Amino acid sequence: MTTLKTTLLACALVAAQAALMPAAVAADHLDSPTVRTDPAADINDVYTFVNPNNKRELIIATTLIPLAGPNARFSDSVEYRFHIDNGIAGDETTIRCTFKKAGQVFCTGNNGLQVRGATGGTVNGQHMRVFTGLRDDPFFFDLAAFNTTKATLVPSFTNPGINFFAGLNTMSIVLGIESDRVTAKGVAPVLKVYASTARVADPLLGTYTQIDRMGRPAINTALIDLLASTGKKDAYNASQNPADWAGQFQAEMAGNLAALDTLDGAPGNAVLPANTLASVLVDDRLIVNASIPSCGPYLAVELGIANQCGGRTLARDIIDDTLGAVVGPGVSDYVSNDSNFLADFPFLAVPN
């Protein structure tokens, strides 16, 4: 295996290992003091993949508002943003979705992307479509067993495991985007994707304050403020320019990655040094190749897995991927996906 692939494999394992941390009840749920007081702006998870029924459509789904009940609503003061970077300077796409009018969603982005219509279902627009509404939470994991594992440094999973997320709902925004609009008509198909939320700061000036951001699962949850409170969790979520992230957070991540290496009771057995891993993980964006219709393995683009789009699919068991590789072969939380995902858009299962 090449040095690059070794580095990226380690990145994949630690990123997924981070998703196991119990500080929140989902990959990014309740990950900072500010979002804990602002559930309408709290991002749980982000997924991106190529539509298996239409290879020309990119899907980006985000779940928001933790433990959403039947009366949960999107805020009319929050802008829900989707950031797509195809590597061409000046051709980045930001799609902004707002709910300023009761019962209505309006999403707009560059390259002619726009959709407007009623919430609670799917609305077709110009070069994109959107679903908004309550859905079953797609995340699955035996949280209690992992807490015991973390406390004792001994794998404590039992067969069968207990899915903490069974029966829980979340609000969701699912975008279906004509890929040509974000890939420079196919010239630049490899995309870096993340989501963010921003709350209105001054309605007259139209200014916003970013509240949360997320790409890969649980980076802020597990790799910021793990050992001691540094006050960086809110700063992490508020940071808007990917070019600034390494200078702001890489050293913090490196220290916490070294601590995570003790999870299995064998310090020093990480695949690569913490500093090397942190230098990759600090770019907290999912990478998806929109030109490849088959999507399965998590972080397939980074790992160089042929004929796989990468990104993050709804059904992928990133927990077992990590336990088997980081804790030991065959280690599992013995929890399988319990969501009845739809075969077509918006793909997320109906709410419980």
N, C-alpha and C positions, 0 to 999 in steps of 0.2 A: 504494500500500500504506500502511496506517495506521502511525503510529509504534509502536503496540503490536505489530502484526504484524511490523514490521521488527525490533523488539527480539527477538521470539520466534523469528523466522527465524534471526537471528544466534545465539541460544541453541542452536537445534537444530544448526546447523552446527558450532559449537565443541564442543558436547557429543559429537557424533559424531566430530569431529576428535580429541577426547581419547581416544576408543576406539582410535585408531591408535598411541598411544604404546607403545614397546617395553619399558617397565619391567616388564611382567608378561606372562605367556603367555595371558591372557584378559582380558576387560574389567575385572575386579576381582581377578584371581588374584594372590596373593602381594603384596598392595599395601602391607603394613606389616610392621615387624619382628615383631610379635606373631603375626600370622597365618602368617608363614613358619615359625614353630615349632609351629603348631597347625593342621595341614591339615584336621582334622575340623570345624573351625569356620570354614574359609575359603570365602567365597562367590565363585563365578566370575562368574555372570551372573544377572539377574532378567528375566523376561518376564511380561507380562500382556496378555490380550486376551479378547474375547468368544468363546465356543465357536461355531465356524461351523456346528455341527450342532444347537445348542440356544441360542437367543438369551437364554435365562433363566439361563445358567450363565457365571460369570466364571472364567477360568482364570488361575492364578498359578503360574508354574514358576520354580524356582531350581535352578541347578547348583552343586555344592559338591565339595570334595575334589579339588584339581587332579591331573591325570594319573592318574586313579583306575585301579587294577588290578582283576583279577577277585576279589580278596579284600578290597577296600575295604568298610568298614562305617561307619555313622553312630555317633557316640559316645554312650554312655549317660550322659555327664556334660554334654552340650551340649543346650541348648534352641534349636530352630530356629523362628524367629518370622517372622510375616507381618503387616505393619502396614497397615491400610486406613482412610483418613480420608475420610469423605463430606462434610466441611465442617460437620456439625452437632455443636456442642459436646456432649460427653458420649456421643456415639453412635459413637465410633471403635471399630474392631474390631482386636483382636490375636489371631491364631491361633498357638498354641504347639504344636509337635510335638516329642515326646520318644521316645526309644528305650531306656527304662530296663530293659525286659524283653527278653532276647535274642530276636531274630527277630520282635519286635512293635513297631508304631508306634502312638502315641496322640496325636491332635490334638484340641485343644479351643479354642473361642472363645466370645465372648458371642453373644447372640441365638440360642442353642440349637445352635450349630455343634459337632459332635463326630463323631469316627470313631476306631475302634480295630480293629486286625487285623494280619495277617502282612505283613512286609516283602517286597520283591521283586515286587510286583504291585499291582493296584488293589483298594482296599477301599472299600465303600460305607458311609456312616454317616448321621447325622442332618443333613440339609440340606447335606451336602457329601460329597465323596469324595476319596481321596488315592492317588497312586501314589508308591512309593518304590523306588529301585533304581538299578542301573548303566544308563547310556544313552550313546549317541554324543554327543560334544561338538558342539553346534549352531553354535558360533562359527566363522567362516571369514575368512581374511585372509592376505596375503603379507607376513609379518613381516620376512623378510630384505630384501626389496626396499624396505620402508619404512625400515628401519634405514639403508640406503644413501641414500635420499631425505633423511632427517633429517640425515645427516652432511654431505651435499654441497649441500643445499638445491636439488637438481635432481631432478624426478620420475624415478625409476629403475625403474619397473615395466615388465615385459615381458609379451608376450602369447604363450603363456598364462602366468599367474602360478602360484606354488606355494603351496598352502594349508598353512600351518604346522600347522593343527589337524586335518588329515586323518588319520583312523585313531585319534584320541585319544578316550578315554572320560572320563566324569565321573559322579559320583553325583548323583541328582536327587530333588527332592520336587516333585510336581505336584499342586496343589489344584484341584478343581472345586467352586465354591461357588454355591449358589442366590443369584442377585443380589439378590433382595428382602431377604435377610438383612443385606446390607451397604449397601444404598441407601435405607434407611428406606422399604421397600416401593415403591421407584421414585421417591420424592420428591426424593432427592439422588443422581442417577446418576453424577455426575462424582467420581471417586475418585482420591486420591493414595496410591500404593502403594510400599512398600519392604520389604526383608527384612533380618533381623539374626540373629546368633547370639550366644548367651550361655552361658558355662561356669559350672558350679556353683562358688560361692565357699565356702559353708558348708552342707553337706547338712542339718544339724540345724535351722538357721534358714530353710532354703529360699531363700537369697540367691544371686544370679547376678551375674557380671561380663560385660558386653557385650564381645565380641571383634571382631566385624565387622559392617558394615552396607553396604547398597547399594541404590540405586534406578536412576538413569540409568547408562549404561555409562561406566566409567573415570574418574569425577570425582576420586576420591581418587588413583588411579594417576597421572593427568596434571596435576592442578591443585593438588596439595599436594606440597611439597618438590621441585618441578621444578628450580629453579635452585640451591638449597642445602639442606642438611639443617636443618630447623627442629624436628624431633622431633614434628611435628603429625600425622603419618600415623596413629599409634596413637590419638592424641586424637580425630582425626576419626572413626575407627571406633567409638570408645567413647562418643561423644556421642549421647544418646538423645532429646533434646527438639528437634524441628525449630525451635522458637521461638528456640533458642540458636545455631543454626548460622551465621546471618549475622554476629553479633558475634564468633564464634570464628574463622571461616574466610574471610570475604568478601575481606578485604584481601590475604591470601595468594593467593587465587585470581586476583585482579585482576593482581597482579604476574606470575604465571605465564601468564595469558592474553596479556599483552603480549608475553611471550617466544614463545609459540606463533604469534603473528602473523608471525614471521620464517620459518616453515616453507617458504614458497614463494620465499624470497629477496627478498621485496618488503615490508619493514617498513612499517607504517602503513596497510595496505590492508584491515584488518579492517572488517567491515560497521559495527560500532559500537565505541565505546571500551571498553576492558577493564573499567572499573568498572561500566559498565552491564550487560555480559554477566555479570560475577561476581554481581551482585545477583539475577539470575534463576537461575543455575546452582547457587547455594549451597543452594537448596531441592531437595535431591537425592532426588526422588521421581518415579516414573513417573505420568503422568496418563492415566486411561482413562475413557471414557464408556460405562458398562455398559448403557446403553439403546440403543446403536447396534450392530447385529449385524455390520457390515462393518468389518474391520480390515486395514490395509495400511501407509500412510505412517507413518513414525516421528514421534512428537510431533505428531500431527495435531490434537489438542485445543488445544495451545499455539499452533499456527499457524492455527487457525480453518479447517481443511480440512473442508468440509461432508460429512456422511454417512460419517464415518470415526471409529472408536472411539478411535484413538490408542494409548497404551500402547507395547508393543514386541512384535512378532511374531517367531516363530522364524526365518522365512525372509528377513526384510527385510535388504537389503544396505546397512547404514548406512555401511560403508566407502566404497563407490562414491558414495553420496549426498553424502558429505563431500568426497571428492577432486574430484569434478566442480565443486562449488560453491566450495571454498576454494582449491584449487591451480590449477584452470582447467577450462574446459568440455571434456568428453570424457576427462579424466584418470581412469584406473581402475587398480586393482591386478590386474585381469583374473582374479579368483578368484570363482567362483560357489559357491553353496551345494552341498555334496557330501553332505548328509544326506538320507536317504530318510524324511522325516517321515511319521508315521502320519496317516491321514485322520481319526482319532478319538482320544479320550482314551487315553493321556496325551500324544499328539502327538510327543514326542521320539522320534528313531529308536532302533532296537534297538542295543545296544552292538557294537562291533567285536570 
